[in-house]
Amino acid sequence: MNSSSLRAGLVGFGFAGQTFHAPVLSAVPGLQLGAVASSQPHKVHAEWPGVDVVPDVDALLGRADIDLVVVATPNAQHHPVAKAALAAGKHVVVDKPFTLDAAQARELAALAQRQGRLLSVYQNRRFDSDFLTLKQLLAGGQLGRPVYFESHFDRFRPQVRERWREQPVPGAGLWVDLGSHLLDQTVQLFGRPDTLQLDTAALRDGALVEDYFHAVLRYETGPHAPLRVVLHATTLAVHAAPRYIVHGTGGSYVKRGVDPQEDALRAGGKPGGEGWGADDLDGELILPSDDGQARSSRVPTQAGNYVAYYAAVRDAILGKGENPVSPEQAVELMELLDLGRQSAAEGRALPTR
């Protein structure tokens, strides 16, 4: 392995590979896109003319010059592709959701440990502008002890599209898609909840999988108890709710809008340049005052930085830092996603331990 420049092999050049992984990892010094496994070489070369395209996963794994394999396939292929890559001695990053279930996740985690290879999950929204700001705000203690946290990912996409994410196939549906992000952020902030209750529905005309979810997480023990968390996503919100609402013993915080990096990547923006990730929508901090009237102030939003994820992966491979999303964290999240599906099927809150 060349310590001056790690070479990544990307499996899949659909939305995730094309929009997120290729441009983001390529913005990291010391990490370059070395090859892509894709059945559409013309599509790859239109954006990355100097990058080799190979026809399948086996051809990619057979290359000695590839240090890191990035799995950006449809969700059902995450486990078999990651397993083959680890078995071939490669470091691996898997797009979220990590696997189809926790059993697959535990198998990959054990294999990575046996092989002595890095295994990580692309939880890019740990590096969203609003989430970085929220973490800083909570650490500063201005809200006191948080007692209620509401996290929304509301969109207006009324038409069901002909893509695998919206078809009745393994790994489809909004819960494992956006739920992976909202759950991961919550666990990062507050740890594992004591109970989880999930409601899902297919609300759009012609919807074949759930396009709405509403989860309630209860924290009854531990340093953050008592705390209630609501996670919500829908594809039929013309007027989106605030991204975050937090109430604490000392004040409240409200943030509207979403991190701008995804839209910038969709538009062909190059990560890491001046102004990248800048979020112009400030949050609002509401604190009580001595006269009984609430006072409001603006909270500037930090810039988001998806590049930081792959920079951390680079450093971890080189032994200079920690894995930004460890296999243990990835397994725990899959356990909670599994539990959510069970809760929705049974219509009740379930203990998480």
Secondary structure, DSSP 8 states (H G I E B T S, - for coil): --TT-EEEEEE--SHIIIIIIHHHHHTSTTEEEEEEE-S-HHHHHHH-TTSEEESSHHHHHT-TT--EEEE-S-GGGHHHHHHHHHHTT-EEEEESS-SSSHHHHHHHHHHHHHHT--EEEE-GGGG-HHHHHHHHHHHHTTT-SEEEEEEEEE-B--S--SSGGGSSSTT-SHHHHHHHHHHHHHHHHH-S-SEEEEEEE--STT--S--EEEEEEEE-SSTT-SEEEEEEEESB-SS---SEEEEESS-EEEE-S--SHHHHHHTT--TTSTTTT-----EEEEE--TTS--EEEEE------THHHHHHHHHHHTTSS--SS-HHHHHHHHHHHHHHHHHHHHTS-EE--
